[in-house]
């Protein structure tokens, strides 16, 4: 069976990219098709036998500023020819699902979420009257195409219960849930490690609500380590008090050390799934999470973590106070993490196909 994998853009590292590496293990000969490819920002993609970017690759600045080319993304993915493939797996939170395949090719879409800036989180992306007014005609056109594109895959797989609901709401289609695999490997038992700080692992971008975590720990004064990089790095660092440490981008080896020494993982954002929550639990670390989105599939109140109901400083600090008074059985955390292993993912995904 000849297989191809398609992804929105190959220019960063995160949870979706770990899904791609998992799919590469299942389909090692499959090439990776994408709108733009930045080899320096995405060295992980070198494991694929071939990375095939669209015509957007030739545009100046497109590799690092793909958001400015959103109106051209539909054409970029429609321009690919998959006639030689038996199976195409699109992994997408945007336009990759819009590829066009012939009847002899099976197209399965692994949907990370319906396009956030067009549907579920549109208001957050287009804050401000001027920006909203300017973007309105483009958004309207892209929403029409996005809904049409979502009808093209033969089958849709959702990464979480929340995403399954969004697919039904915005695209009018049913889907099957196959949770993404955790990239942390075997469960690593760390009961004897001293736990003396809270941890956040995230890209430093607006919707991740890192600023909310900073404000909360500015008030609490408790130690917080933030692992990750992004456009808001300097802004967030300027807001943070001395009890907050920014580790930036770290190696996998150092990330293991940070997980091992953490009291709890902080997740103030609404995630489509939230793979870092699984990783944390695989190291025996409970999760303090906003009670919405993918976290509902991963965290069990009082057993593997603590929820807070509102994205506010008061709600987070209250949850941390409750966390400090709660005793967690570390084996519950390890057991829960195993539900999201690569082997479970491989079995479910391959079985579905």
HELIX and SHEET records of a PDB file:
HELIX    1   1 UNK A   15  UNK A   26  1                                  12    
HELIX    2   2 UNK A   43  UNK A   47  5                                   5    
HELIX    3   3 UNK A   55  UNK A   58  5                                   4    
HELIX    4   4 UNK A   66  UNK A   69  5                                   4    
HELIX    5   5 UNK A   70  UNK A   78  1                                   9    
HELIX    6   6 UNK A   96  UNK A   98  5                                   3    
HELIX    7   7 UNK A  122  UNK A  125  1                                   4    
HELIX    8   8 UNK A  129  UNK A  149  1                                  21    
HELIX    9   9 UNK A  161  UNK A  166  1                                   6    
HELIX   10  10 UNK A  167  UNK A  171  3                                   5    
HELIX   11  11 UNK A  206  UNK A  208  5                                   3    
HELIX   12  12 UNK A  210  UNK A  220  1                                  11    
HELIX   13  13 UNK A  233  UNK A  239  1                                   7    
HELIX   14  14 UNK A  252  UNK A  260  1                                   9    
HELIX   15  15 UNK A  275  UNK A  282  1                                   8    
HELIX   16  16 UNK A  295  UNK A  298  1                                   4    
HELIX   17  17 UNK A  313  UNK A  324  1                                  12    
HELIX   18  18 UNK A  330  UNK A  338  1                                   9    
HELIX   19  19 UNK A  342  UNK A  352  1                                  11    
SHEET    1   A 7 UNK A  51  UNK A  53  0                                        
SHEET    2   A 7 UNK A  31  UNK A  34  1                                        
SHEET    3   A 7 UNK A   3  UNK A   7  1                                        
SHEET    4   A 7 UNK A  87  UNK A  92  1                                        
SHEET    5   A 7 UNK A 106  UNK A 111  1                                        
SHEET    6   A 7 UNK A 155  UNK A 158  1                                        
SHEET    7   A 7 UNK A 176  UNK A 177  1                                        
SHEET    1   B 6 UNK A 244  UNK A 248  0                                        
SHEET    2   B 6 UNK A 224  UNK A 227  1                                        
SHEET    3   B 6 UNK A 197  UNK A 201  1                                        
SHEET    4   B 6 UNK A 262  UNK A 267  1                                        
SHEET    5   B 6 UNK A 286  UNK A 290  1                                        
SHEET    6   B 6 UNK A 305  UNK A 308  1                                        
END                                                                             
